[in-house]
Amino acid sequence: MVIWLVLAFTPRPFIVCSLPAVASIVQEIGGNKVEVLSILQGVENPHTFSLRPGDLKKLERANLIFIIGLHMEDWLPEGILKERGYSLGDSLGIKGNPHLWLSIKYTEKIAEEVEKGLVKIMPEDSTYFKRRMVVFKSMLKSIKVSDCLKHRKVVTMFPAFDYLLKDLSLENIYTIINVPGKRPSPRRISEAIDIIKKNRITAIVSNPFNDFGISDAIVKETGVKVIILLPQVGMEEGIDTQIGLLKENIRRLVDGLCG
């Protein structure tokens, strides 16, 4: 009985993730073998986020830290990752756009990297992680993608959903705000309006973050609709898993473009 109690209360490895989407993936693969925490909670903009009191202590206590990398988490203290850090974007050899978790394709690749990271610190549980990975991949493959989205053209407010649009065979022909947090020039906004009119674009794909009122101005000028997609797990009630996030964004695209 004493031996059983010792085993039962052995602390699980503490895994810290920069984003709730990554934390959701880690939880899916790690199951009850890990304790998972996300620094961001889903409502913050990761491009403008600053660490809160207590966040550093969580990072220092972590057995493993998963981040996206690619300058998504420039708010992390230099050197905090050391040997415990795992930059998913770098591991996948990605350059440029860091919004990997918003793609079905890259969600699977992130999960594969997560499995590798967990096996490194818990090799004795590799079979358990592999089994959960199979289940997670089957969940991804079960996500329904409507053919009505294929080869449609859209304009995007931000580059956040470029990978997802490519997954769905949607063509993004222009991104209005191409530098995070920086208002585009009047000329760029005018170019967007001209492109929307010339190509008979019916929708702008955006997210809930501040767009400097640009979408309202473009809607007034062109009559185009705005499809708001969610950039993060936890941003809205009920969207609390990575699979749920992907499904919801695809549903919104279908409603906005095919409905």
C-alpha positions, 0 to 999 in steps of 0.5 A: 500500500505504501509503495502504491501511494508513492507511485500514485503521487509521483509528480507529473512533468510540468509542461509550459506552453506559450500559447493555449493552442499548443497546450491543447495539443500537448494535453492531447498527446501527453494525456494524464502523464503530464501537467500542462499550462499555457502562459497566454490564456487565449484573449491576448495578442501574442504579438504585443503580450508582456509577461505577468508577475508569476509567469517567469516562476512557471517557466523556471519550474517547467520540465519542458517548454514548448513555443512556436518561435519565429519571433512569436514569443519575443517577450520571453526572457533571453536564455529562459529556454536553454535545454528545456525549450522546444521551438516548434517552428525552428524544429519544422524548418519554417521561415517567416509566418509563425501562425502554424497552429491555425493550420490542419497540416501544421497542427499534425506536424506540431503534434509530431514534434510534441511527441518527440519532446515528451518521449525525450523526457519520458521514454518509458511512456513512448508507447502511451504517447504513440497511441494517443498520437494515432487518436489525435491524427484520426481526429484531425482527419475527421475534420470535414472540409467543404468543396465549396471553398476550393479556389475561391479568392479572398483578401485578408486583414492579417497574415494569421490564416495563410496556412489554413487558407492554403489547406482549404485551397483558398487563395489569399490575393492580398494582405492589408496589415502585413506588419503586426501592430502597424497601421498600413499606409493609405496607399495600401488600403486604397490598393486593397479596395481596388483589388477587392473591386477588380476581383469581385472579392466577397469577403475579407478574412480577419480576426478580433484584434484591432485593425485600426477601423480599416475593415469598417472603411473598406466595407463602407466602400466596397460592400464586402463582408468580414469573416472573423476567424479565431486565432487562439484556443480559449478566445471564445466560450466553448472553443477550448481545444485545438480540434474545436478551434480548427472546426470553428474557423472552417465553419465560419469560412463555409458560412461566409463564403458558401452560405 
